[in-house]
């Protein structure tokens, strides 16, 4: 089987695991191939008991559908808490910040629960709810349809929403980081929303765990070298040594007491 086809099917599997389900049309747009090609991929992938075909889409099988977002939020809890603690320490009371979608960004929101007077501009409903318990905070959300089960807002309307604001900080994650430092996402609309956030902030803070280094996703949005601060749980594999060295003091490893 052609390596390109295998890679595309591996990526489709990742997208489904990340989002819970995705349409044929969205996958065709994402990978730049025909819907017929995607349907052939789905015929192969649906032979796996963890995936199933729906009406014009593929999704997690019923027995595997324990809300993918909650599954992600429940993985590497100690690492995410350490990351969140370091990132939250950079943000003072009264700050204005963008906060992205994703389980690590949600961990940062929870770590900020002791802050007061924050203005939080976010498309992450779970993060908004975590910060809503402090009544001195101001929370601004985009309108539109909530994507389930992730409990977030995505799409071009969200990009336009973020373009209307400026903030002191932008806190965001990414789906993957390649060997050259490119930040990867599963869809271009997610890339554009994240880029709009960190370009409209005085300081950008990328929060990722070690597993994101080398993880593939089809859409590229910026490079880790452009980010002001990076907070990770542990150093990535040695092959990323030159990339990490070039970042110097801008990257912090939250589970390393020496750093």
Backbone as a ProteinNet text record, in pm:
[ID]
protein_1_A
[PRIMARY]
XXXXXXXXXXXXXXXXXXXXXXXXXXXXXXXXXXXXXXXXXXXXXXXXXXXXXXXXXXXXXXXXXXXXXXXXXXXXXXXXXXXXXXXXXXXXXXXXXXXXXXXXXXXXXXXXXXXXXXXXXXXXXXXXXXXXXXXXXXXXXXXXXXXXXXXXXXXXXXXXXXXXXXXXXXXXXXXXXXXXXXXXXXXXXXXXXXXXXXXXXXXXXXXXXXXXXXXXXXXXXXXXXXXXXXXXXXXXXXXXXXXXXXXXXXXXXXXXXXX
[TERTIARY]
83.9	0	87.8	52.8	133	144.6	266	289.2	200.9	171.9	86.7	-53	-102.7	-235.9	-237.9	-133.2	-125.5	-120.6	-38.1	-26.9	-160.4	-231.8	-361.3	-459.3	-460.2	-553.1	-516.6	-386.5	-345.3	-392.3	-381.6	-425.7	-576.9	-650.8	-797	-832.6	-763.2	-788.7	-763.8	-654.9	-625.2	-733.4	-779.8	-884.4	-1010.3	-1049.5	-1170	-1151.9	-1034.5	-1009.7	-1010.2	-962.1	-956.2	-1094.3	-1177.5	-1303.1	-1426.5	-1410.9	-1525.4	-1594.7	-1589	-1650.1	-1622.3	-1622.2	-1593.6	-1657.3	-1702.6	-1773.6	-1677.7	-1730.8	-1653	-1606.4	-1696.6	-1663	-1551.1	-1556.2	-1452.3	-1317.6	-1317.8	-1193	-1135.9	-1222.8	-1176.3	-1111.2	-1173.2	-1116	-984.5	-979.7	-862.6	-739.3	-760.2	-647.6	-630.6	-722.3	-709.4	-727.5	-818.4	-847.6	-997.8	-1040.7	-1183.3	-1260.1	-1391.7	-1475.3	-1474.2	-1457.7	-1449.8	-1326.9	-1214.1	-1092.2	-1113.3	-1177.8	-1204.1	-1296.6	-1397.3	-1490.2	-1417.9	-1319.8	-1242.9	-1159.3	-1103.7	-1030.2	-1121.2	-1241.6	-1333.8	-1380	-1391.6	-1427	-1323.1	-1196.3	-1088.5	-1087.2	-1098.9	-1090.6	-1207.1	-1324.5	-1441.3	-1435.8	-1338	-1318.1	-1263.4	-1205.7	-1157.5	-1279	-1285.6	-1403.2	-1420.8	-1315.4	-1327.5	-1388	-1403.4	-1458.2	-1579.8	-1672	-1790.2	-1833.4	-1891.8	-1944.3	-2079.7	-2102.3	-2233.2	-2291.1	-2381	-2438.1	-2340.5	-2259.5	-2162.7	-2049.5	-2016.6	-1912.2	-1855.6	-1748.4	-1694.8	-1679.6	-1705	-1703.1	-1658.1	-1630.9	-1595.6	-1712.8	-1682.8	-1787.7	-1848.2	-1970	-2044.3	-1965.8	-1899.2	-1826.5	-1700.2	-1654.6	-1530.7	-1557	-1685.3	-1720.6	-1741.4	-1645.7	-1656	-1608.8	-1679.3	-1646.1	-1496.8	-1448.3	-1304.9	-1239.2	-1309.3	-1249	-1221.1	-1316.6	-1296.7	-1185	-1172.1	-1061.3	-928.9	-918.3	-794.5	-766	-871.4	-852.7	-805.6	-837.5	-800.5	-666.3	-595.9	-465.4	-353.4	-246	-127.9	-167.4	-249	-300.2	-189	-89.5	17.2	95.9	124.8	196.7	120.1	-10.3	-91.9	-106.5	-116.1	-124.9	4.6	117.1	246.2	259.3	222.5	224.5	135.6	13.8	-83.4	-34.3	28	78	184.2	276.7	382.9	324.3	230.3	170.4	88.1	9.7	-75.1	8.2	129	215.6	260.7	251.5	291.3	181.9	61.1	-55.4	-103.2	-95.5	-133.4	-283.7	-327.9	-464.8	-487.5	-609.5	-646.3	-601.5	-536.8	-485.7	-598.4	-571.8	-660	-591.4	-662.8	-599.5	-694.3	-634.5	-701.1	-672	-770.3	-752.9	-813.3	-733.8	-775.9	-856.2	-898.4	-963	-857.6	-902.8	-811.3	-804.7	-762.1	-761.2	-649.5	-535.5	-427.5	-464.3	-528.3	-576.8	-680.5	-763.3	-860	-787.2	-678.7	-600.8	-546.4	-504.2	-456.3	-570.8	-689.2	-804.6	-829.9	-821.7	-842.9	-733.7	-609.7	-499.5	-513.2	-590.8	-612.4	-729.8	-785.8	-907.8	-888.2	-763.3	-739.1	-718	-711.6	-691.6	-821.3	-807.6	-925.1	-915.5	-1030.9	-1036.9	-982.6	-983.4	-936.4	-1041.2	-994.2	-1080.9	-1036.3	-1124.2	-1089.6	-1171	-1101.1	-1163.9	-1135.9	-1237.5	-1213.3	-1324.6	-1289.1	-1388	-1397.8	-1346.8	-1344.4	-1447.9	-1564.9	-1674.4	-1638.4	-1568.6	-1530.8	-1438.3	-1345.5	-1255.1	-1332.1	-1427.2	-1509.7	-1585.7	-1641.6	-1716.4	-1624.1	-1502	-1407.6	-1371.9	-1366	-1328.3	-1447.9	-1567.8	-1687.7	-1720.8	-1654.6	-1684.1	-1632	-1535.3	-1483.6	-1561.2	-1647.1	-1739.8	-1672.5	-1545	-1475.6	-1420.4	-1424.1	-1376.1	-1478.4	-1429.9	-1514.4	-1482.4	-1582.8	-1561.2	-1637.3	-1565.9	-1625.1	-1616.1	-1732.2	-1742.1	-1796.6	-1759.2	-1822	-1962.5	-2044.7	-2175.1	-2165.4	-2277	-2279.1	-2303.2	-2282.1	-2311.1	-2191.7	-2219	-2114.4	-2084.5	-1956.2	-1917	-1913	-1983.8	-1987.2	-1915	-1849.1	-1850.2	-1742.2	-1668.9	-1555.3	-1595.3	-1719.6	-1770.4	-1688.7	-1673.4	-1602.9	-1668.7	-1624	-1673	-1559.6	-1587.9	-1486.1	-1549.1	-1464.7	-1514.4	-1466.3	-1497.8	-1450.5	-1508	-1627.2	-1685.3	-1598.5	-1533.6	-1447.3	-1321.3	-1266.3	-1149.7	-1183.3	-1299.1	-1342.4	-1365	-1418.9	-1440.5	-1308.9	-1206.7	-1077.9	-1010.7	-1040.1	-976.7	-1022.2	-1134.2	-1188.1	-1126.7	-1035.9	-982.8	-830.2	-773.9	-631.8	-616.6	-507.5	-489	-342.1	-318.8	-180.7	-119	-200.3	-150.8	-241.1	-180.4	-255.2	-203.3	-290.5	-253.5	-322.4	-244.6	-301.2	-217.1	-279.6	-210.1	-195.9	-154.1	-145.5	-157.6	-199.2	-217.1	-84.4	16.1	145.3	252.4	377.7	494.4	585.6	618.6	703.2	851.4	938.1	1081.8	1142.5	1075.3	1124.1	1055.8	971.3	906	771.7	721.7	590.5	481.4	386.3	272.3	160.4	108.7	14.6	-122.1	-226.3	-364.3	-439.5	-561.3	-639.6	-721.8	-740.6	-820.1	-772	-780.3	-732.5	-806.2	-933.9	-1007.1	-949.5	-900.7	-837.4	-704.3	-630.3	-505.1	-529.5	-627	-651.2	-697.9	-778.2	-824.1	-707.4	-622.2	-508.2	-410.4	-380.5	-289.7	-343.9	-475.4	-535.7	-516.6	-528.7	-509.1	-367.9	-267.8	-133.2	-74	-124.3	-76.8	-139.8	-253.7	-320.3	-287.7	-189.2	-150	-7.2	20	155.9	251.2	202.3	287.9	212	273.4	212.6	273	186.4	228.8	172.4	259.5	220.1	230.8	122.2	121.6	102.3	202	198	265.6	223.9	298.4	390.8	480.3	587.1	534.9	415.6	361.2	331.7	322.7	288.9	406.8	528	643.5	645.9	638.2	635.4	496.5	394.2	257.5	211.9	153.9	115.1	-25.6	-44.2	-175.2	-158.3	-263.6	-245.2	-228.8	-279.6	-278.8	-165.2	-90.9	25.1	-12.1	28.3	-0.9	109.6	205.2	313.3	420.6	519.7	632.6	661.2	707.1	733.8	836.3	921.9	1022.9	962	835.8	769.5	703.2	696.9	621.7	711.1	654.4	732.6	774.2	678.7	708.1	642.5	713.5	661.1	672.9	563.5	564.9	529.8	621.4	604.4	625.2	575.2	593.9	735.8	786	918.3	986.2	1119.1	1187.5	1142.1	1134.7	1096	1211.6	1192.2	1301.6	1425.9	1540.1	1668.2	1674.1	1596.8	1598.6	1553.7	1482.7	1437.2	1535.3	1653.2	1752.1	1788.3	1819.9	1854.7	1740.9	1616.7	1500.4	1487.5	1501.6	1489.6	1603.4	1723.9	1839.6	1821.3	1763.8	1742.1	1641.6	1550.6	1449.9	1510.2	1618.6	1686.8	1595.8	1600.1	1522.9	1374.7	1330.4	1187.5	1105.6	1171.9	1096.8	1123.9	1016.6	1022.2	968.1	1038.9	990.4	934.6	804.3	735.1	764.7	798.6	824.9	973.8	1055.9	1198.6	1226.1	1253.2	1270.1	1386	1482.2	1596.7	1563.3	1443.7	1408.7	1271
-119.3	0	124.9	224.4	346.4	412.3	463	523.4	645.4	721.7	840.1	800.3	688.1	641	596.1	524.2	479.2	598.2	698.7	818.2	890.3	904.2	971.9	896.6	765	687.8	696.1	700.4	719.4	855.1	957.7	1091.5	1096.8	1028.4	1024.3	961.3	854.3	788.9	886.9	964.3	1063	1169.1	1216	1318.5	1266.7	1142.7	1084.5	1069.2	1022.1	1007.4	1142.1	1246.3	1380.9	1444	1424.4	1497.3	1411.6	1279.2	1191.6	1150.6	1234.5	1204.5	1317.4	1285.9	1388.3	1346.1	1444	1414.4	1383.6	1315	1284.3	1413.5	1511.2	1637.3	1710.7	1713	1781.2	1713.3	1580.5	1507.4	1531	1534.3	1560.1	1697.1	1796.3	1932	1935.4	1865.9	1864.9	1808.4	1698.8	1629.9	1662.1	1742.9	1781.9	1667	1574.9	1461.9	1457.2	1369	1358.7	1287	1308.7	1237.4	1087.6	1046.7	903.7	840.9	913.5	863.4	846.9	947.1	939.2	822.4	801.9	690.3	555.8	543.3	417.9	403	515.7	509.8	466.3	521.3	489.9	345.3	289.6	147.8	61.4	98.8	24.3	48.7	175.6	209.8	155	146.5	100.4	-48.8	-119	-259.7	-270.6	-161.2	-154	-140.8	-221.3	-222.6	-93.1	-9.2	115.1	228.4	208.9	311.5	258.2	349.3	306.4	413.6	369.1	461.6	512.8	643	701.4	751.6	849.4	909.4	1012.4	971.4	1062.3	1101.5	1017.6	1050.2	922	935.4	825	875.5	788.1	829.8	714.7	745.8	640.9	546.6	417.9	319.9	344.4	299.8	328.5	292.6	178.2	133.5	210.9	290.7	367.6	515	555.9	696.8	758.4	741.5	799.7	945.2	1026.8	1167.2	1190.5	1194.6	1208.4	1322.5	1436.1	1546.5	1506.2	1439.9	1397.2	1293.9	1209.2	1114.2	1189.4	1289.2	1365.3	1441.3	1499.4	1576.3	1487.9	1358.3	1265.5	1197.5	1225.9	1165.1	1258.3	1198.9	1274	1386.9	1353.5	1456.8	1530.2	1456.1	1521.4	1616.7	1572.5	1658	1784.1	1769.9	1886.3	1982	1927.5	2014.9	2092.7	2026.1	2094.6	2204.9	2173.1	2272.5	2390.8	2358.7	2463.4	2553.4	2495	2574.5	2673.8	2627.8	2716.9	2828.2	2791.5	2892	2993.1	2944.5	3033.4	3131.5	3090.3	3178.3	3300.8	3294.8	3407.5	3512.7	3481.3	3566.6	3626.8	3758.3	3821.6	3850.3	3886.6	3936.2	4053.7	4063.1	4176.6	4168.7	4058.3	4045.7	4018.4	4052.3	4017.3	3907.7	3798.7	3688.5	3617.6	3568.3	3473.3	3333.8	3244.9	3107.2	3016	2922.1	2840.4	2718.2	2642.7	2514.5	2412.9	2298.5	2190.3	2161.8	2039.1	1994.9	2059	2090.9	2155.3	2299.9	2368.5	2504.4	2502.6	2398.1	2385.3	2369.4	2293.4	2279.3	2414	2497.9	2631.9	2713.5	2704.1	2776.2	2735.4	2606.3	2558.5	2610.4	2618.4	2668.6	2817.7	2888	3031.8	3061.4	2959.9	2979	3073.5	3091.2	3182.9	3327	3353.8	3489.6	3568.4	3700	3787	3893	3938.1	4048	4016.5	3889.4	3853.9	3890.2	3927.1	3934.1	3821.2	3724.6	3602.6	3597.2	3592.6	3585.9	3446.9	3365.2	3224	3161.8	3056.7	2973.5	2836.3	2826	2702	2713.1	2653.2	2667.7	2607.6	2494.5	2432.7	2524.3	2589.7	2683.3	2803.3	2851.8	2964.4	2928.5	2808.8	2766.3	2751.4	2701.3	2685.3	2819.8	2924.9	3057.8	3140.7	3091.9	3170.2	3170.8	3085.1	3080.3	3203.9	3273.3	3398.4	3514.8	3578.1	3675.9	3805.9	3826.2	3946.3	3931.3	3809.5	3787.1	3831	3872.8	3902.3	3798.4	3728.8	3621.1	3652.4	3649	3684.3	3563.3	3520.6	3403.3	3442.9	3368.9	3392.8	3333.8	3378.9	3317.5	3198.4	3136	3025.7	2892.6	2786.8	2650	2591.8	2526.7	2460.6	2325.3	2298.2	2167.8	2068	1958.8	1852.9	1729.8	1652.3	1661.1	1753	1826.3	1904.8	2029.8	2074.1	2192.4	2316.4	2341	2459.9	2516.8	2635.5	2702	2705.4	2665	2669.9	2725.9	2758	2809.4	2950.4	2999.5	3131.6	3243.3	3223.3	3325.1	3346.3	3239.2	3248.6	3328.2	3309.3	3386.4	3535.6	3570.1	3709.9	3762.4	3677.9	3714.2	3753.3	3670.4	3699.6	3823.1	3850.9	3966.4	4098.6	4097.6	4220.9	4258.4	4175	4198.5	4202.4	4263.8	4260.4	4215.7	4144.9	4092	4098	4088.4	4083	3945.6	3840.9	3704.5	3623.3	3529.2	3427.5	3292	3210.2	3077.2	2975	2887.6	2795.7	2669.3	2563.2	2438.3	2415.9	2298.2	2259.8	2108.8	2059.2	1914.4	1842.7	1910.5	1846.6	1947.5	1904.4	1985.9	1897.2	1940.1	1854.5	1882.3	1809.7	1815.5	1952.4	2034.1	2168.5	2275.6	2232.1	2327	2378	2328.8	2372.9	2329	2418.8	2388.7	2332.2	2216.2	2142.7	2135	2142.2	2127.3	2036.7	1999.9	1909.7	1980.5	2112	2183.7	2327.6	2384.3	2520.4	2622.9	2600.9	2698.9	2706.1	2592.9	2593.4	2668.4	2648.3	2720.7	2871.2	2915.9	3059.2	3121.1	3048	3100.6	3115.7	3014.4	3020.2	3129.9	3137.7	3242.4	3382.1	3399.5	3530.4	3565.4	3465.5	3488.5	3535.5	3456.1	3490.5	3609.4	3640.1	3760.9	3887	3873.7	3987.8	4001.9	3925.4	3931.3	3983.5	4049	4096.8	3980.7	3876.3	3760.9	3632.8	3546.1	3418	3307.4	3219.8	3109.8	2979.5	2894.1	2763.5	2660.8	2586.5	2483.5	2347.1	2261.3	2130.2	2026.1	1900.8	1795.1	1725.9	1648.1	1585.5	1505.8	1447.3	1360.8	1436.5	1569.3	1645.7	1657.5	1634.1	1639	1513.8	1535.6	1425	1376.9	1433.2	1393.1	1462.3	1386.7	1440.1	1499	1604.1	1662.9	1739.4	1751.5	1800.1	1950.4	2032.7	2177.8	2243.5	2332.4	2399.1	2542.6	2584.7	2721	2779.6	2844.4	2907.6	2808.3	2859.1	2777.7	2806.1	2706	2720.3	2830.3	2857.6	2961.9	3102	3117	3247.1	3276.5	3175.9	3188.1	3243.3	3328.9	3393.8	3297.6	3216.7	3121.8	2989.2	2880.1	2745.2	2672.1	2611.8	2533.8	2389.6	2298.5	2156.1	2078.7	1955.3	1878.3	1824.2	1759.7	1698.4	1722.8	1712.2	1728.1	1623.3	1660.6	1565.8	1472	1377.3	1287.3	1362.7	1294.3	1357.7	1415.3	1358.5	1409.4	1554.7	1602.1	1740.6	1830.9	1776.2	1852.7	1986.7	1991	2119.4	2221.6	2173.1	2261.9	2321.3	2237.8	2283	2377.6	2345.3	2430.5	2570.3	2576.3	2706.3	2791.4	2729	2803	2865.7	2808.7	2864.5	2876.3	2992.4	3014.1	3034.4	3032.6	3052	2927	2809.7	2687.7	2644.7	2605.9	2560.7	2418	2332	2195.2	2187.8	2177.2	2196.8	2088	1967.8	1859.3	1846.6	1939.1	1939.8	2050	2016.1	2119.5	2213.2	2168.8	2254.6	2360.4	2349.7	2445.2	2503.1
0	0	0	-78.2	-88	48.4	78.6	210	232.7	124.7	138.4	184.8	130.2	167	313.2	354.3	492.9	587.4	553.5	637.8	647.6	534.7	536.9	627.3	618.8	701.5	849.6	878.1	1017.6	1069.2	984.4	1023.1	1041.2	951.8	966.7	1100.9	1135.9	1264.4	1380.1	1370.2	1474.4	1483.7	1367.6	1365.9	1434	1403.4	1462.6	1613.7	1655.8	1798.5	1869	1798.2	1856.4	1865.8	1762.5	1752.8	1778.1	1779.6	1800.3	1673.3	1570.2	1440.8	1344.7	1214.6	1113.1	982.1	902.5	779	665.3	563.6	443.7	377.1	366	301.4	372.5	506.6	583.5	566.2	560.8	540.9	401.6	300.5	164	154.1	218.2	218.7	295.7	407.6	493.4	422.9	346.4	283.8	135.4	79.3	-60.3	-157.8	-125.8	-214.8	-239.6	-327.2	-360.5	-250.3	-249.3	-151.7	-179.3	-306.2	-338.3	-273	-275.6	-211.3	-61.5	-0.5	143.8	175.2	92.2	117.2	112.3	21.8	16.8	144.2	190	317.1	431.2	433.7	543.7	538.5	416.9	404.7	476	459	524.8	674.7	712.9	854.2	936.1	876.4	951.7	982.2	924.1	960.5	1102.2	1151.9	1290.5	1382.6	1485.5	1573	1651.8	1657.9	1734.9	1653.1	1520	1431.8	1359.8	1323.8	1249.6	1151	1039.5	939.9	985.4	962	987.3	856.9	861.9	741.6	687.7	589.7	529.8	621.7	720.1	816	876.4	949.9	1029.5	1171.4	1267.5	1407.3	1494.8	1620.4	1714.7	1734.3	1743	1769.3	1907	1926.1	2048.3	2172.9	2170.6	2288.7	2315.9	2217.6	2233.6	2253	2262.5	2256.6	2394	2484.1	2617.4	2613.4	2533.4	2506.1	2491.8	2368	2342.7	2419.5	2433.8	2506.9	2651.3	2714.4	2851.9	2861.9	2759.4	2758.1	2754.1	2667.3	2656	2785.4	2843.4	2966.5	3080.6	3071.7	3178.2	3158.3	3049.2	3024.7	3070.9	3120.3	3166.4	3261.6	3360.1	3450.4	3524.8	3573.1	3648.6	3559.8	3435.9	3342.8	3309.7	3283.9	3248.7	3366.7	3486.2	3603.8	3623.3	3599.7	3612.7	3508	3384.6	3276.6	3312.9	3356.4	3388.1	3499.8	3601.5	3712.7	3669	3582.2	3534	3446.3	3358.5	3269.6	3348.9	3444.9	3524	3605.7	3646.5	3725.8	3646.5	3514.5	3429.8	3416.7	3465.5	3441.4	3573.6	3589.4	3716.3	3724.7	3841.9	3858.6	3763.8	3712.6	3629.3	3485.1	3445.9	3308.9	3209.5	3084.4	2973.2	2893.2	2867.1	2796	2699.9	2592.1	2503.7	2557.7	2547	2591	2484.7	2434.6	2320.6	2363.6	2264.3	2288.1	2331.8	2381.3	2416.1	2564.1	2596.1	2734.9	2816.5	2755	2830.9	2863.4	2767.2	2794.8	2906.9	2910.3	3019.4	3153	3154.1	3277	3323.4	3228.6	3264.3	3325.5	3266.1	3321.2	3465.9	3493.1	3629.8	3723.9	3671.9	3753.9	3781.4	3699.3	3717.4	3809.5	3871.5	3950.3	4068.1	4113.1	4224	4181.3	4050.8	4002.1	4010.1	4018.6	4024.3	3915.2	3869.1	3774	3636	3597.3	3463.1	3358.5	3239.2	3122.1	3030	3008.8	2935.5	2807.3	2694.7	2562.9	2508.4	2495.3	2466.8	2383.8	2310	2241.5	2306.8	2429	2505.1	2616.8	2596	2691.8	2827.4	2828.4	2956.1	3034.5	2966.4	3033	3086.9	3007.6	3052.3	3179.2	3183.5	3301.6	3422.8	3400.1	3511.1	3573.2	3489.8	3538.4	3583.9	3558.5	3590.3	3738.5	3816.2	3959.1	4032.2	3972.2	4030	3967.9	4047.1	3990.1	3948.1	3988.1	3942.8	3800.3	3747.1	3611	3508.3	3394.4	3278.8	3171.7	3120.5	3024.2	2896.3	2783.8	2654.2	2562.5	2511.7	2424	2287.8	2181.7	2051.6	2050.2	1957.9	1941.4	1847.8	1821.8	1727	1793.3	1716	1761.2	1835.5	1947.4	2024.3	1960.5	1937.2	1884.5	1999.3	1983	2083.4	2029	2114.8	2261.7	2319.7	2233.2	2281.2	2359.2	2343.5	2413.1	2378.9	2247.9	2202.9	2077.8	2037.7	1917.8	1815.7	1692.2	1586.9	1459.8	1361.1	1233.6	1206.9	1087.3	1046.5	1133.2	1188.8	1276.6	1400.3	1445.5	1562.9	1530	1409	1366.4	1367.7	1312.4	1309.6	1450.9	1538.2	1678.3	1745.5	1732.2	1794.8	1734.4	1607.6	1542.3	1603.7	1677.8	1733.7	1868.6	1920.3	2054	2054	2157.6	2186.6	2331.9	2361.1	2496.2	2536.3	2666.1	2715.1	2691.3	2702.1	2689.8	2595.8	2524.7	2451.6	2497.2	2552.5	2601.4	2511.8	2450.9	2352.4	2342.8	2291.3	2265.6	2116.4	2079.7	1939.4	1930.2	1813.9	1796.7	1782	1723.9	1703.1	1668.9	1683.9	1646.7	1563.1	1440.6	1357.5	1385	1315.4	1343.7	1316.2	1234	1204.8	1289.1	1381.8	1471.8	1424.3	1310.4	1262.3	1359.6	1385.8	1472.5	1386.2	1422.6	1339.5	1406.5	1324.1	1370.6	1274.3	1313.6	1231.2	1124.3	1138.2	1038.1	1028.5	908.6	886.6	971.5	998.2	1079.6	1221	1275.3	1406.4	1400.9	1290.2	1271.4	1271.1	1193	1180	1311.7	1386.4	1515.2	1612.4	1618.3	1709.3	1668.4	1539.4	1492.2	1522.9	1505.8	1534.8	1681	1767.8	1911	1941.8	1900.6	1946.2	1873.2	1755.2	1687.5	1748	1816.3	1878.4	2026.1	2072.3	2213.4	2227.5	2338.6	2363.6	2389.4	2457.9	2487.2	2455.6	2376.3	2340.7	2426.5	2477.8	2565.3	2509.2	2459	2406.1	2516.8	2542	2647	2580.9	2591.9	2526.5	2613.3	2596.9	2663.7	2563.5	2614.8	2537.2	2418.1	2431.6	2326.4	2197.1	2202.7	2083.5	1985.9	2034.1	1945.3	1857.2	1725.7	1631.6	1597.3	1660.1	1629.2	1501.7	1410	1280.2	1282.2	1206.7	1177.9	1046.9	965.8	828.1	809.2	900.3	877.7	954.6	887.8	948	985	1105.5	1147.9	1231.6	1168.5	1241.7	1283	1357	1400.6	1547.3	1616.7	1760.3	1787.3	1689.5	1705.6	1715.4	1670.2	1673.6	1808.4	1896.2	2021	2131.7	2216.1	2322	2432.8	2480.9	2587.8	2556	2583.2	2563.8	2696.4	2741.5	2865.2	2829.9	2860.9	2830.9	2960.9	2967.7	3090	3101.2	2993.7	2994	2859.9	2853.9	2725.7	2624.5	2496.4	2392.3	2359.5	2266.6	2228.2	2181	2187.7	2156.7	2015.8	1923.9	1786	1778.9	1882.3	1886	1961	1995.4	2069.3	2006.4	1875.5	1813.2	1819.6	1803.7	1810.5	1950.4	2051.8	2190.7	2225.7	2180.4	2209.1	2150.5	2029	1964.3	2040.7	2114	2190.3	2315.8	2363.9	2480.7	2601.6	2665.9	2787.6	2765.3	2639.2	2613.8	2642.9	2655.8	2684.6	2828.8	2898.2	3035.9	3042.7	3115.6	3137.7	3279.1	3288.5	3415.2	3517.6	3471.8	3565.7	3597.9	3549.9	3577.9	3679.6	3806.5	3909.7	3882.3	3797.4	3767.5	3666.4	3602.8	3499.2	3527.1
[MASK]
+++++++++++++++++++++++++++++++++++++++++++++++++++++++++++++++++++++++++++++++++++++++++++++++++++++++++++++++++++++++++++++++++++++++++++++++++++++++++++++++++++++++++++++++++++++++++++++++++++++++++++++++++++++++++++++++++++++++++++++++++++++++++++++++++++

